[in-house]
């Protein structure tokens, strides 16, 4: 056949398919609606309907990109959301190109240790092929069990699309179970046990970001069937945040809308995931992404992290006070309450500071809590803001030394400390001016004389130091400087870092 008018009842199905095949391959036909319109003159014959469906499968493979593996019988929820069905051929249809629907969710997953694994396996390429099989074929199989679609992206990343909050959380946990050899989901309908060569792969941790569930963030499907739009970008931002908060353990960050929809979906009829109480949700405040605030939650699914659920009230209070800019007192109070509660409920720790803190050689959970009470007293009762801000810097140093101190809380601690420290220089300058003008009232007798003597001595001392440093009588200044550079060569190396560490 060279033209559709040549079709007769004696034309074989194979010949017709080859004719339509060439039209699809040449991109003359890229949508099912075009195919049906093109083949309209011969659709009266029932025997060509199977040929039309075979051609539809070819159109899917070549033009549906990310959604090429989607089928009505295996992904019914997604099919209803993503496909404009054909009336004459209900099993076929056209992929929507703009999706502004609430029942669509995106999960962005990133595998920790992928680069190191590739380096370690560079002489054992079969292991790299095995990981590739796991990330492509096995992840796709697991996703299909959860009524979702997945696709590998850029080496160590996976993108998942699902039609409900329950499905997207289930598939994310299932993939974490598969790669981490854990059993959080524990759903017989979703096998996550490794078999064959994949069992030899090491355990991998995964960070994930999940968004969707509202009509305010439309998703675009490009001409090649790829995903685009803010929904995809916000999922990537949440995944990046999950990776920042936990670079060595699996972590899931979700948009708060996903949490709200999960609760709503399981109100009347609970899913297995909801019944099992395998996951809990912790409000983690807002993440700013290109000028847009994304309310977020952490999915708590590991036993060692469940202590954080006891911090929900204190964290919410701090989020509210920072959002309302209550810097005068409330933010400091809420931060101290959160730090004190964190030390109370988290696993035991011991930190040995470089120098004793208030006479304490070691800092434990209990002494950390006492330092919080001291700092709160300095700020609220004593108006000793210098000591209070100094205490904040001490807390930052101590928290960094505790390996399992929650990164989100540490980030809030560092951010608030930086803001208060911005004020400290001006505050001390103003206080010192007041001290200068009121010294005769503040200090009495011998103390006043000592004040003036020390003040003059410091001024003279600083001037003489500047003069002396320039003196040619000090030998080998260049040698000293160059030797210091050599001695600190490792610290002096400069590498501009981009992306994950």
Helices and strands as residue ranges (DSSP letters): G 4-6, H 13-25, H 32-38, G 40-42, G 46-48, H 49-63, G 65-67, H 76-82, E 83-85, E 93-95, E 98-99, E 105-111, H 114-120, H 125-133, I 134-138, H 139-145, E 149-153, E 157-162, H 165-180, G 196-200, E 206-212, E 219-221, E 227-228, H 230-245, E 251-255, H 256-265, H 272-276, E 280-289, E 292-300, G 303-311, H 312-323, H 330-345, E 350-351, E 363-364, H 365-380, H 385-401, H 407-442, H 446-469, H 477-487, H 489-492
